[in-house]
Amino acid sequence: MSSETVIHPTALVHPEARLGVGVQVGPFSVVGQHARLGDGVKLHSHVVVDGHTTLHEGVEVYPFAAVGLRPQDKKYDGSVTTLEVGARTVIRESATLQPGSIGPGCGETKVGTDCLLMAYTHVAHDCVVGNGVIMANATQIAGHCTIEDYAILGGVTTVHQFVRVGTRAITGASSRVQQDIPPFTMADGHPAGLVGLNGVGLQRAGFSPEARAALKRAFRALFLRGPYAEALDELEGGLALEHPEVATLCRLLRGSERGVMRARKSKR
């Protein structure tokens, strides 16, 4: 990383914006008064970074992305709210990321480290996106959603407000997600339903055969056999005590406020 900060002559950077070492601001980009750009941040041409937005070290933003502008929430009154993007996250063309809104539990939007937000993706106000998340082209995340670590959202996936997507879950393209997706599972459809475990993803991530087998048993008990509530109680008192991956699955199910997605019984 070069230690020289380079600002193109056509870029507009507010004199009170804070830029770290080795920042690059491309042609026709705009950096607002309260923006904070960490070391090595790179803005390609025609990028807007506004509001109380912090881009940590090594974040890269591609043309026509709009980062930190006013949230699309009618009740927002101009109060100071924030957006924070973790180190090395890549934001591709025409993506939009919004700061938090106002009200209980509101005020900040957070995106973790090493994420890839592809072209035309949208992260709405008050969302929390974990580390290593991949959002494929045109994925749309409504307000107050939580996307846990290493989840993968297929292209044109839409996620309803207040939904939680569990760690290492994956969705098929064009999925319409209306309820929480359990960790380690695959969801697909319009509306989306569960279609199994994310077996390939778990194997690639280095999960042991024993852990994968335990998750498979838990998935079958919860979503293919039932009754659901009895199966959850039984897992929490047994398999979850032996396998932390099953405990992670059970925690999201037990804490769900939006409701948990169930297995899909028909085609898309």
N, C-alpha and C positions, 0 to 999 in steps of 0.2 A: 504494500500500500504506500503510495506516495504521500509525503508529509505536506505537500503543497495543496492548498485549497484553491480550486479553480472555479470561477464564476463567469459564465459567458456574458459578453457585453450586452446581450439582449435580455438577459434574465433580470428579474426584479426581486431583490432581497431586502427586506426591511432592515434598517440599521440596528434595530434592537433584537433581531433574531440571533440565536446562538448557534454557531457552526463550529464543529470540532475540527480536528486535524485531518487533512486529506479529503475534505468534502468536495464533490463535483456537482455543480448546478448547471444544467444544460440550457440550450437556447430557448428563450421565451418561457422559461419556468418562473414560478412565483412562489416566494417563501414569505409567510406572514410574520407579523410582529412577535407573536408568542411561540413561534415554532422553535424546536430544539433538534438539531441534526447532529448525531454522534459522529465519532471518527469514521472516516471512510464511507459515509453515506453517499450514494450516487443517485442523482436525479437526472434522468434523460430529458429530452426536450419536452416542452409543453406540459410540465407537471405542476400541479398546484398543491402546496402544503400550507394549510391555514389553521387557525384556531390554536388552542393550547395542546399542540401535538408534539410528541417526542418520538423521534425515529432513532433507535439505538444503533450501535456500531454495525457498519456493513450492510445496512438496509439498502436495497436497490429498487428504484421506482421507475417504471417505464412510461412512455408518452401518454398523455391525456388522462392519467390517473388523477383523481380528486381525493385528497387525503386531509381529513380534519375539518371539512366545511360543516356548516350548520346542520344539525340532525333533522331528518325528515319526520318531525313530530310536531303536531299542531300546538301542543301545550308548551313547547319549549319557549322560554321567555328571554333568552339571551344571557342567562346565567353562565358563569364560568364552568365548563365541563371539559373533560380531557379525553385524549386518544393516545395510547401508547403502543408502539410497535417494537417487538423484540429484535434482538441482534440477528443479522444475516437473513432476515425475511425478505422475500422477493415479491413485489407487487407489480403485476403485468398491466398491459395496455388497457386504459379506460376503466380500471377498477375504481370503486368508490368505498371509502372507509369513513365512518362518521363517529364523532365523539359522543359521549353520553348525553342523556337528556335530563329532565328534572323529575323529582318525585322520590318516594321511598325506594331505596335500593338502586337509585340511578346516579348518574354523574360521570361514569367513566366507561370507556370501551378499551379492551386490552386484546392485543394479538401477541402471541408468544414468539419464541425464537425459531429460526430455521423453517418457517412456513413458506409455502408457495401458493400465492393467490393469483390464479391465472386471469386471462383477459376477461373483462366485463363482470368480474365477481363483485358482490356487494356485501359489506359487513355493516349492519345497521347499528343504531345507538344501543349502548349498554350491553353489548355482546362481550363474551369472554371466549377467545379462541386460544387453545393450548399450544404447546410446542410441537413442531414437526407436522402440522396439519397441512393437507393438500386440498385446495378447492379448485376443481377443474373449471373450464370456461363457463361463464354465465351462471355460476352458482349464486343463489340469492339467500342471504341469511337475514331474517327479520329481527326486530328488536328483542333484547333480553335473552338471546339464545346463548347456550354454552356448548362449545365444540371441544371435546377433550383431546388430550395429546394423541397425535399420530392418526387421527381420523382422516379418512379420504372421502371426499364428496364428489361424485361423478358429475360430469358436465350437465348444466341446466337443472341441477337439483335445487328445489326450493324448500326452505325450512321455516315452519310457522313460528310465530312469536313464542318465547318462553320454553321452547323445546331444548332438550339436552341430548347431544349425540355422544355416546360413550367412547372411551379410549379404544383405538384401533378398530373402530367400526368402519364400514364402507357402504356407500350407496351406489346403485346403478344410475346410469344417465337418465335424466328427466324425472327422477323420483320426486314425489310430492310428500314431504315428511311432515306429519301432523302431530305425532306423538314421540316420546323419547325412544331413542334407539339404544338398546343395551350394549355394553362394551363387547368387543370381539365378534360382533355379528355382522351379517350382510342384510341390507334392506334394498328393496326394489319395488317399483310400481307406482301407480297414480290412481288412488293414494298408495303409499308405500306400505309394504308388509315385510316381515322377516322371512328370509329364504334360507337361512342356515348360518353357520359360523364362517368367519373370515379365515378359513383354514390356510389358504396360501399366504395371506398376510402374516398370520401367526408363525408359520414355518419360516418365512423369510426373516422375521424379527428375532428368530432364535428361541422361540418358546419350546420347551422340552416336549417330547412325545407324551409324557405323563400329564403335563399341564393341558395339552390339547385334548387328550382323552377325557380328562375331568370336565373341561368346558363342554365337550360334546355331550357327556352324560347330563350335565346341568341343563343344557339347551333342550334336550329331549324331554327331560322331566318337566321343565317349565312351560314349554310352548307346544309340545307335540302330544303330551299325555294328560297333564293336569290331574286334579284341579290346581290352578295356578297358585293360589294362596297357600294351600297345603304343601305344594312342592317347594315353595320358597322357604317356608318354615323348616322343612326337612333338610334342605340344603344348608341353611344357616347353622343348623345344629350338627351337621355332619361333614359333607364334602368341603364346605367353605372353611372349616377349621383346618383341613389338611392342605388345601391349595389356595394361596392368596389370590390367584386369578379368579377363582369362583367367588371368593369374598368380594372382590372388586365388582363383579357382576351383580351380586346380591345387594350391595350397597346402593347402586343406582336404582335398582328395581324398588327397593324399600323406600328410598327417598324421593321417588318421582312425584312431581306435582302436576305435570301435564297429562300423565297417563303413559303407560308403556305400550309400545308397538307390539302387536301379536303376529304370529306366523301367518303368512299369506296362503290362502287356500285355493286361489284361482289365479289365472294368468292376468298379466297387466291389462 
